[in-house]
Amino acid sequence: MKRFGLAIMVLILGAGTLSGCDVTANKTALIYGKYQGELSALTYEQLQNKIAGDDNFIVFQTPNSACTCWTSFRDSILQPYLESNHIRVYTIAFAQFYDINNVKRDTFGITLSASSQTLAIFKDGNLKLMREYNSTHKIWSSADSFLVYINELVIKPTIIDIDLALLQTLYAQNNTFSILYYDEGSESTFLRREFLKQYSLKNYLTMNTLYSLNTNIEGIKLDIAGEFDDEQWQTFKDSYGLSSLNNSLYGWGDGFVPTFQYIEPDGVNTNGEIIKTQAVYLNDVLTPTSAPDTYQVVESFYSSARSSVLSYLSSFEGTKVLEGLIVTGADTQVIGTSTIWQQEKAALYHDPILKAFLDERLPLVTHKLDV
């Protein structure tokens, strides 16, 4: 359970208290956004998971009834802000803080109100700021006041989720962009929770937008009934150069996620020469060696043949070739019938390589969000 100190009482006074100090240092970086913006409801268990995951996020505790103090603010101020700034925000209903026996649950420091909303900002899973609704405060009735207020508290996301239609739009224009293909599997979850969060926090002042696409959606991995469609998924990977079929230089096998690409579109193609470089995170394959309790990386995107064509590795001083590495049993774990490289141990090699890719390619991105 998270603990809250007396410092929270100071923060409740609002963003105005930040004016005399380093505002940037006190802001909460939201990191992950969505191009169209998003306002989605959380269950109590989902809120617990976000807090336990040390997430950075904005959440509104909402009233029991359709009070205009909330609905008017939501529709005329909050929703337009989310859409124009590509931000995700969450809500949780007042009733979620009571169990089936009407016993009050932990509020994580949020002051509850059955008749109005409360704004809460969490940073690394801890309550950073809370503000209850007050009809006399302009942030609840003026879009301009809310914009000034919230901009003093948060840093806008630098990693923006897009949908399939917007991906196709990016390929149809002439501006360069970088894209991350991910899913809800353990490799992608680990990447977003660990490396990408830290990279974004360190580089948010200068970082160009990294687009991201969750492939576990209809039209990519899922069919119209929401079922996994292996043939459709393979067609997507072939069409967008994740696999080696149409991307012999950078594609890897049948294609894997998480995969990063830097694209210089020609307005027509979605693979081939417009893919200027690529990176794949984790997904290495191990097999036992003849030595006791040791394994070898027998398949990796970072092979000796490919390392020579990856521009971001040309001056890289770390381990460029992962294929062939020997891994001790202590650095592995068994999942089902397979022995895999522990993510924390594999990340010691993959993180520096991915940093080299992002450091080289993100500054070259010319497509800008219309903020």
C-alpha positions as CSV (number, residue, x, y, z in Angstrom):
1,M,0.0,0.0,0.0
2,K,1.2,3.5,-0.8
3,R,2.0,5.8,2.0
4,F,1.3,9.5,1.9
5,G,3.2,12.2,3.9
6,L,2.4,15.7,5.1
7,A,3.7,17.0,1.7
8,I,0.4,16.0,0.1
9,M,-1.4,18.7,2.2
10,V,0.8,21.3,0.6
11,L,0.1,20.0,-2.9
12,I,-3.6,20.0,-2.4
13,L,-3.5,23.8,-2.4
14,G,-3.1,23.6,-6.2
15,A,-0.6,24.4,-8.9
16,G,-0.3,28.0,-7.8
17,T,2.2,26.9,-5.1
18,L,4.6,25.8,-7.8
19,S,5.1,29.3,-9.3
20,G,8.1,30.0,-7.1
21,C,10.1,26.9,-7.9
22,D,11.2,24.7,-10.8
23,V,7.8,24.0,-12.3
24,T,9.2,21.3,-14.7
25,A,10.7,19.3,-11.8
26,N,7.3,19.2,-10.1
27,K,5.3,18.2,-13.1
28,T,4.0,14.7,-13.8
29,A,5.0,13.3,-17.2
30,L,2.1,11.4,-18.6
31,I,4.3,9.5,-21.1
32,Y,1.7,7.5,-23.0
33,G,-1.1,9.3,-24.9
34,K,-3.6,8.6,-27.6
35,Y,-3.9,10.6,-30.8
36,Q,-7.7,11.0,-30.5
37,G,-7.6,11.5,-26.7
38,E,-9.3,9.1,-24.4
39,L,-11.5,9.2,-21.3
40,S,-12.1,5.7,-19.9
41,A,-13.6,4.3,-16.7
42,L,-11.6,2.3,-14.2
43,T,-12.8,-0.4,-11.8
44,Y,-11.4,-0.3,-8.3
45,E,-9.2,-3.2,-9.2
46,Q,-7.8,-1.5,-12.3
47,L,-7.0,1.6,-10.2
48,Q,-5.2,-0.6,-7.8
49,N,-3.2,-2.1,-10.6
50,K,-2.2,1.3,-12.0
51,I,-1.0,2.4,-8.6
52,A,0.8,-0.9,-8.0
53,G,2.5,-0.5,-11.4
54,D,3.9,2.9,-10.4
55,D,2.0,4.6,-13.3
56,N,1.7,8.3,-14.0
57,F,-1.9,9.2,-14.7
58,I,-4.8,11.6,-14.2
59,V,-8.0,10.3,-12.7
60,F,-11.3,11.9,-11.8
61,Q,-13.5,10.4,-9.0
62,T,-17.0,11.0,-10.5
63,P,-20.3,11.5,-8.6
64,N,-23.1,9.0,-8.2
65,S,-25.6,10.9,-10.3
66,A,-25.3,12.8,-13.6
67,C,-24.5,16.1,-11.9
68,T,-24.0,18.9,-14.3
69,C,-20.9,20.0,-12.3
70,W,-19.3,16.8,-13.8
71,T,-21.1,16.3,-17.2
72,S,-20.8,19.9,-18.3
73,F,-17.1,20.0,-17.3
74,R,-16.5,16.7,-19.0
75,D,-18.2,17.6,-22.3
76,S,-17.2,21.2,-22.8
77,I,-13.8,21.4,-21.2
78,L,-12.1,18.1,-20.5
79,Q,-13.0,16.1,-23.6
80,P,-11.9,18.8,-26.1
81,Y,-8.6,19.2,-24.1
82,L,-7.9,15.4,-24.3
83,E,-8.6,15.4,-28.0
84,S,-6.4,18.4,-28.9
85,N,-3.5,17.3,-26.7
86,H,-3.6,13.6,-27.3
87,I,-4.0,12.7,-23.6
88,R,-5.5,9.7,-21.8
89,V,-7.5,10.4,-18.6
90,Y,-9.3,8.0,-16.4
91,T,-12.5,8.1,-14.3
92,I,-13.6,6.1,-11.3
93,A,-17.1,6.2,-9.9
94,F,-17.7,7.1,-6.3
95,A,-19.4,3.7,-5.8
96,Q,-16.3,1.8,-6.7
97,F,-14.7,2.8,-3.4
98,Y,-17.3,0.7,-1.5
99,D,-17.4,-3.2,-1.6
100,I,-20.5,-5.4,-1.9
101,N,-21.1,-5.0,1.8
102,N,-20.9,-1.2,1.5
103,V,-17.6,-1.1,3.4
104,K,-15.4,1.8,2.4
105,R,-12.2,0.8,0.6
106,D,-8.8,2.5,0.6
107,T,-9.1,5.7,-1.3
108,F,-5.3,6.1,-1.9
109,G,-5.6,9.7,-0.5
110,I,-8.4,10.8,-2.8
111,T,-11.2,12.7,-1.0
112,L,-14.5,11.2,-2.1
113,S,-17.7,13.1,-3.0
114,A,-21.0,11.5,-4.0
115,S,-22.2,14.7,-5.5
116,S,-19.3,16.1,-7.5
117,Q,-15.9,15.2,-9.0
118,T,-12.4,15.2,-7.6
119,L,-9.2,15.5,-9.7
120,A,-6.3,13.4,-8.7
121,I,-2.8,13.1,-10.3
122,F,-0.6,10.1,-9.6
123,K,3.1,10.1,-10.2
124,D,5.0,6.8,-9.9
125,G,1.9,5.3,-8.3
126,N,1.8,7.9,-5.5
127,L,-0.8,10.7,-5.2
128,K,0.9,13.9,-6.4
129,L,-2.0,16.3,-6.3
130,M,-5.7,16.3,-5.5
131,R,-8.3,19.0,-6.1
132,E,-12.0,18.7,-5.2
133,Y,-14.7,20.4,-7.2
134,N,-15.7,23.9,-6.1
135,S,-18.2,25.9,-8.1
136,T,-16.3,29.2,-7.5
137,H,-13.1,27.9,-9.1
138,K,-12.8,28.8,-12.8
139,I,-10.9,25.6,-13.7
140,W,-14.3,23.8,-13.6
141,S,-16.1,26.3,-15.8
142,S,-13.5,27.9,-18.1
143,A,-11.5,26.0,-20.7
144,D,-8.8,28.6,-20.7
145,S,-8.4,28.4,-16.9
146,F,-8.3,24.7,-16.9
147,L,-5.7,24.7,-19.7
148,V,-3.4,27.0,-17.7
149,Y,-3.9,25.0,-14.5
150,I,-3.3,21.6,-15.9
151,N,-0.3,22.6,-18.0
152,E,1.4,23.7,-14.8
153,L,0.9,20.2,-13.5
154,V,1.6,17.7,-16.3
155,I,4.0,17.1,-19.2
156,K,2.2,16.0,-22.3
157,P,2.9,12.5,-23.6
158,T,5.6,11.8,-26.0
159,I,4.6,8.3,-27.0
160,I,1.2,8.5,-28.8
161,D,-1.0,5.5,-29.6
162,I,-2.6,5.6,-33.1
163,D,-5.1,3.4,-34.8
164,L,-4.8,1.5,-38.1
165,A,-6.5,4.3,-40.1
166,L,-4.0,6.9,-38.8
167,L,-1.1,4.5,-39.5
168,Q,-2.2,4.4,-43.1
169,T,-2.4,8.2,-43.2
170,L,1.2,8.5,-42.0
171,Y,2.3,6.3,-44.9
172,A,0.3,8.4,-47.3
173,Q,2.2,11.6,-46.5
174,N,5.8,12.8,-47.0
175,N,6.9,13.4,-43.4
176,T,9.2,11.0,-41.6
177,F,8.0,9.2,-38.5
178,S,9.0,6.4,-36.0
179,I,6.5,3.7,-35.1
180,L,6.4,1.1,-32.3
181,Y,4.3,-2.0,-32.9
182,Y,3.4,-3.7,-29.6
183,D,0.8,-6.0,-28.0
184,E,-0.3,-6.9,-24.5
185,G,2.3,-9.7,-24.1
186,S,5.0,-9.8,-21.5
187,E,7.7,-8.4,-23.7
188,S,5.7,-5.3,-24.7
189,T,4.5,-4.8,-21.1
190,F,8.0,-4.9,-19.8
191,L,9.3,-2.6,-22.4
192,R,6.6,0.1,-21.8
193,R,6.8,-0.2,-18.0
194,E,10.6,-0.1,-17.7
195,F,12.8,1.2,-20.6
196,L,10.3,3.4,-22.5
197,K,9.1,5.1,-19.3
198,Q,12.6,5.9,-18.2
199,Y,13.7,7.0,-21.6
200,S,10.8,9.3,-22.0
201,L,11.3,10.8,-18.5
202,K,14.9,11.6,-19.3
203,N,14.3,13.0,-22.8
204,Y,10.8,14.6,-22.7
205,L,12.1,18.1,-23.3
206,T,13.7,17.3,-26.6
207,M,12.1,14.0,-27.7
208,N,10.1,14.0,-30.9
209,T,6.9,12.0,-31.0
210,L,7.2,8.2,-31.1
211,Y,3.9,6.7,-32.5
212,S,2.8,3.4,-31.2
213,L,0.2,0.9,-32.3
214,N,-1.3,-1.9,-30.2
215,T,-1.6,-4.8,-32.7
216,N,-4.1,-6.6,-30.5
217,I,-7.0,-5.0,-32.3
218,E,-9.6,-5.7,-34.9
219,G,-8.0,-5.6,-38.4
220,I,-4.6,-6.6,-37.2
221,K,-4.5,-9.6,-34.8
222,L,-8.3,-9.9,-34.2
223,D,-11.1,-10.5,-36.7
224,I,-14.5,-8.8,-36.6
225,A,-15.7,-11.3,-33.9
226,G,-12.7,-10.4,-31.7
227,E,-11.0,-13.7,-32.2
228,F,-7.3,-14.1,-33.0
229,D,-6.7,-14.4,-36.8
230,D,-3.3,-15.8,-37.5
231,E,-3.5,-15.4,-41.3
232,Q,-4.6,-11.8,-40.9
233,W,-1.8,-11.1,-38.4
234,Q,0.8,-12.6,-40.7
235,T,-0.5,-10.5,-43.7
236,F,-0.2,-7.4,-41.6
237,K,3.4,-8.2,-40.6
238,D,4.3,-9.0,-44.2
239,S,2.6,-5.8,-45.5
240,Y,4.3,-3.4,-43.0
241,G,7.8,-5.0,-43.1
242,L,7.9,-6.6,-39.6
243,S,8.6,-9.9,-41.3
244,S,11.4,-10.6,-43.8
245,L,9.0,-11.4,-46.7
246,N,8.9,-7.8,-48.1
247,N,11.7,-6.4,-45.9
248,S,14.7,-8.7,-46.5
249,L,17.2,-6.2,-45.0
250,Y,15.5,-5.4,-41.7
251,G,12.6,-7.9,-41.3
252,W,13.1,-10.8,-39.0
253,G,11.5,-14.2,-39.8
254,D,7.7,-14.1,-39.5
255,G,7.8,-10.8,-37.7
256,F,7.7,-10.1,-33.9
257,V,6.6,-7.4,-31.5
258,P,7.8,-5.2,-30.0
259,T,9.3,-3.8,-33.2
260,F,10.4,-0.3,-33.9
261,Q,10.8,1.2,-37.4
262,Y,11.9,4.5,-38.7
263,I,10.0,5.4,-41.9
264,E,10.7,7.8,-44.8
265,P,7.3,7.4,-46.6
266,D,6.9,7.8,-50.4
267,G,3.1,8.1,-50.2
268,V,2.5,4.7,-51.7
269,N,4.4,1.8,-50.1
270,T,4.3,0.4,-46.5
271,N,7.4,-1.7,-46.7
272,G,10.6,-2.1,-48.7
273,E,13.0,0.8,-49.1
274,I,11.0,3.3,-47.1
275,I,11.9,1.4,-43.9
276,K,15.3,2.9,-43.2
277,T,16.1,0.9,-40.1
278,Q,14.4,-1.3,-37.5
279,A,14.8,-2.6,-34.0
280,V,13.3,-5.6,-32.2
281,Y,13.1,-5.8,-28.4
282,L,13.7,-9.2,-26.7
283,N,12.2,-12.3,-28.4
284,D,15.5,-14.1,-28.4
285,V,15.5,-17.9,-28.5
286,L,17.6,-20.0,-26.2
287,T,18.7,-23.7,-26.4
288,P,20.7,-25.7,-23.9
289,T,24.4,-26.2,-24.5
290,S,26.5,-29.2,-23.7
291,A,27.8,-27.4,-20.6
292,P,25.8,-27.8,-17.4
293,D,23.2,-25.2,-16.7
294,T,24.1,-23.0,-19.6
295,Y,22.2,-21.8,-22.7
296,Q,23.0,-20.2,-26.0
297,V,21.1,-17.5,-27.8
298,V,20.5,-19.3,-31.1
299,E,18.0,-16.8,-32.7
300,S,18.1,-13.0,-32.2
301,F,17.3,-10.0,-34.4
302,Y,20.8,-8.9,-33.5
303,S,22.8,-11.4,-35.5
304,S,26.3,-10.9,-37.0
305,A,24.9,-10.5,-40.5
306,R,22.3,-7.9,-39.5
307,S,24.5,-5.8,-37.2
308,S,26.5,-4.6,-40.1
309,V,23.5,-3.0,-41.8
310,L,22.0,-1.3,-38.7
311,S,23.2,2.3,-38.8
312,Y,22.6,2.9,-35.1
313,L,25.1,0.2,-34.3
314,S,27.9,1.6,-36.4
315,S,29.5,3.5,-33.5
316,F,27.8,1.6,-30.7
317,E,30.3,0.5,-28.1
318,G,28.2,-2.2,-26.4
319,T,27.4,-5.8,-27.4
320,K,26.1,-5.5,-31.0
321,V,25.6,-9.3,-31.7
322,L,23.3,-11.2,-29.3
323,E,23.1,-14.3,-31.4
324,G,25.6,-16.8,-30.0
325,L,25.7,-15.3,-26.5
326,I,26.0,-17.8,-23.6
327,V,23.4,-17.4,-20.8
328,T,23.7,-19.0,-17.4
329,G,20.8,-20.9,-16.0
330,A,20.4,-18.4,-13.3
331,D,19.5,-15.8,-15.9
332,T,16.7,-17.9,-17.4
333,Q,13.2,-19.0,-16.4
334,V,10.9,-21.8,-17.6
335,I,7.6,-20.8,-19.2
336,G,5.6,-23.9,-20.0
337,T,8.0,-26.2,-21.9
338,S,10.3,-23.4,-23.0
339,T,13.3,-21.9,-21.2
340,I,13.6,-18.1,-21.9
341,W,16.0,-15.4,-21.0
342,Q,14.8,-13.4,-18.0
343,Q,13.6,-10.1,-19.2
344,E,15.6,-8.1,-16.6
345,K,18.8,-9.9,-17.7
346,A,18.1,-9.7,-21.5
347,A,17.3,-6.0,-21.0
348,L,20.9,-5.4,-20.0
349,Y,21.8,-6.0,-23.6
350,H,18.7,-4.8,-25.4
351,D,18.2,-1.5,-23.6
352,P,21.5,0.1,-24.8
353,I,20.8,-1.1,-28.3
354,L,17.3,0.3,-28.3
355,K,18.6,3.6,-26.8
356,A,21.0,3.8,-29.7
357,F,18.1,3.4,-32.2
358,L,16.0,6.0,-30.5
359,D,18.9,8.5,-30.1
360,E,19.7,8.2,-33.7
361,R,16.2,8.1,-35.3
362,L,13.8,10.2,-33.2
363,P,15.6,13.5,-33.9
364,L,15.1,12.8,-37.6
365,V,11.3,12.6,-37.2
366,T,9.6,15.5,-39.1
367,H,5.9,14.6,-38.6
368,K,4.5,16.8,-35.8
369,L,1.3,16.4,-33.9
370,D,-1.1,19.3,-34.5
371,V,-1.0,20.6,-30.9
